[in-house]
Amino acid sequence: MAAETAVLPPTERQYHSISSPYVLPNDAVEQDRLDAQAAAIVEMIGGAPFLAPIQSMTGISKAVDVGCGTGIATIQMAKVFPSVKVYGLDLSPVPEDVRKLAPANTSWAMGNILEVDHGQSTSNVMNREIFTPSELDYIFGKMLFLGINDWSRYFTTAAEALRPGGIIEHQDLDWKFYRFRTSECLSDGWEWHRAVVAGTEHAGLSTRAGSDAAKFMRDAGLEVLSIQTFEFSFVPSSKTPDSQAMGRDLSSEPGVHQKYTVTIVRKL
């Protein structure tokens, strides 16, 4: 699929002009937000972008960062695996300044993993090169909750592309907001939140892309190695001093957060 950018007047935002549920912009302003978000997530989960035991993986040759955004994690992956072919896949082109910083073992591609179809003869790079059956060693995906509207197909496609022993690391967010260090949900009573959730579900998106991932991965025949949950807070407070400001104040109560889940699985 050839993804393009819808170019609008300078006073307006730019968006993807593709058939995807993803609704956020893809302009420079959004790229800056994504970079800040990536830094906040790495700090939240302990200072490393990946939690899978990738440093101990041997004999690997191909890895992919699905929904790579500005390509930060892709470059980090390529540096961890200097002898491995590492792909960064997204709906829009990775910024040119980032591409110039990428190691030689990095390749960039545009497309939607949900459109992978090995039953059709196509020159699509996803079918031809990235997701060829039983060849990928490591598949990484982060914050895909706004772009994937068929999780069963996503993980089935990923599982088919993995070689035996290959690993998928999925990092994603649930939509509900909770009180600091509790499972007490606050957002069920927020009218604006109910409207957002209704629109999300109408678009076929999941509001539990993080916590439900393990189920879909097991259904795809994958073995769950670990599940870790973190508190993702959009606004720094005395209770969440390490959080970076990611959006407007959602509540006057400090420490309000969403559940961020990291699920790591292996193909048997």
RASULQUI-V412035 format. One record per helix or strand of 2 or more residues. SS is the DSSP state (hx for helix, st for strand). FROM is the first residue (numbers start at 1). LEN is the number of residues. If there is no record, write none. Layout:
SS|FROM|LEN ; SS|FROM|LEN
This chain:
st|5|2 ; st|15|2 ; hx|28|17 ; hx|54|3 ; st|62|5 ; hx|72|9 ; st|85|6 ; hx|96|4 ; st|106|5 ; hx|113|3 ; hx|125|6 ; st|136|7 ; hx|151|11 ; st|162|13 ; hx|187|3 ; hx|191|12 ; hx|213|7 ; st|222|11 ; st|257|11
